[in-house]
Amino acid sequence: MFFFTLLNYYKVFMKKLLGISVLIVWGLFTIATNSSCESNPSTAPDTIKLSTEVFLAPGVSDTDGLRLTCGCEFKLNLMQSGGDTSAFRVTDLDTMSTMKTPHHILMQVTPGVKSGQYNAWYAFWAVDHLGGTDYDTLQLSADF
C-alpha cells in the first residue's frame, strides 16, 4: 500500500513538473518572438534615422546617433559622399563595424576652412534584422 501511495505522489509531482516546464518554455518562446527586432507587419519598413540636415559653424560640433527604426543592433556603412566634403569632418565615435545601436558620429567644420558657403552629403547604409538594406543621407551645411 505504501508503495502505491508513493507511486501516486511521484505521478502527481511529474505532471506538475511537466506543466511548469511547458510554461517556462512557452514564456521563453514568447519573449524571444516578441523582441524589438522581430518583424511586425503593422509597422513601416526599417529605416536608418538621423538628422536630415545639420548646419554647422566653425568651432561648433554636433553629434548624432544613427539607429534603425526597429531598434536593432546593426553595422553602419558609409556608402558615398559628395559636395564640399573637405570642408567638413565627420568622425565615427564608435566602430562602425560593431553590431550596436545607436552609432554615434561627430560632425564639424574642418579647422582652417576659409569663410564661405559649404554643403556636403554622406550616404549611409545598414542591413536590418530582416536582411534588407536600409539607407539614409546626412546633409551638412555651413555659411560663415
N, C-alpha and C positions, 0 to 999 in steps of 0.2 A: 504494500500500500504506500509506504513511504517513497518507494521508487517512482510510482505513478504520479504522486504529488510533485516530486522534484522534476519529473519529466514535463508536467504541465507548466510549472513555473518557467522552465527553460524555454518551452514553446512560446509562452507569452512574452518573455524577455526578447527572444529572437524576432518576433513580429514587431515589437516596439523599436528594436534596433534597426530593423529593415525600414520601418516607417520614418524614423529620424534620418537615416541615411538618404532616403529618397528626397526628403525635404531639403537636406543640405545640398545635394546635387542639383535639385531644381533651383534653389536660391543662387548657387554659383552660376548656373546657366543663365538665369535671368539677369544677373549683374553683368555678365560678360556680353550678352546680346544687347543690352541697353546702354552700352558705353557711349560717350560723346562722339566717338569716332565711327560709330556704326551708321550704315546707310539708313536714311529715313526719307521715304518717298514724298512726305509732306513738306520737306524743306527744299529750298533752292539749291542748285548745284554749288559745290565748294568753289570758293574764290580766295585769292590772296587779298587781304585787306591792309591797305596802307594809305597814308595821306596822298591825295591826288596831286596836289601842288604845294610846294614849300617855298616861301620867299625868305631869302637869307641876306644878311648884311655882313660886311667884314667883321671878324672877331666874334660873331654870334653863331652858335651852332644849334642844331635841332636833332633830337633823337626820335626815331620811330620804331615801333615794334611791329614787324610783319608777321601776320598769323593767317591761318586758314579759317574760314568761317565755321568749319566743323569743330575747331578747337584741337585738332590732332597735331601730333608732332610731325615734323617734316624736315627735309633738307632743302635749303634755299639755294637757288642758282641764278647768277646774273647772266641773262641771255645776250643782251646787246645794250649799247648806249650810244647816244648821239647828241649833236648840238655842241655847245661850248663846254665840253667835259673837262677841259684843262682849267676852267675857272672854278671848278668845284672839287671838293674832296669828299667822297663817300667811303666811310670806313666801316667795315664789318666789325662790330663789337663782340660778336660770337663767332664760332667756327661754323661757316655756312654748311659744311658737310656733316655737321652733327644733327641728329634727329632731336629736335626740340621745338618748342613754341613758347613765346614768340621769338623771332630772330631780330635782334636789335642792330640798327645801323645808325651811324652818326653822319650828319651832313653839315658841311661848312664851306664857305668861300675859301679858295686856296689863298694862303697868305701871300701878299705881294702882287695880287692881281690889280691891274690899273682900273681906274673908275670907268664905268660903262654899264651897259645893259647886257646881261648874260642869261641864256636859257639852255638847259640840258635835260635829257631824259635817260632813265635807266630802266630797262625791262627785266623783270624777274619772273622765274617760273619755279614750280614745285610739283611734285607728284603727290596727289592726295591719297587717302586711305582706300579709295575705290580703284586706284590705278590710273585715274585721269590726270592730265596735265593742266594745271591752273596757272594763269598769267595775271600780272598787273604791272603798271608802269608808274614810276615815280618821276614827277616833273619838278625840276628845280629852277628858280628864277632869282636873279639879283639885279638891282638897279641902284647904283650908288655913284 
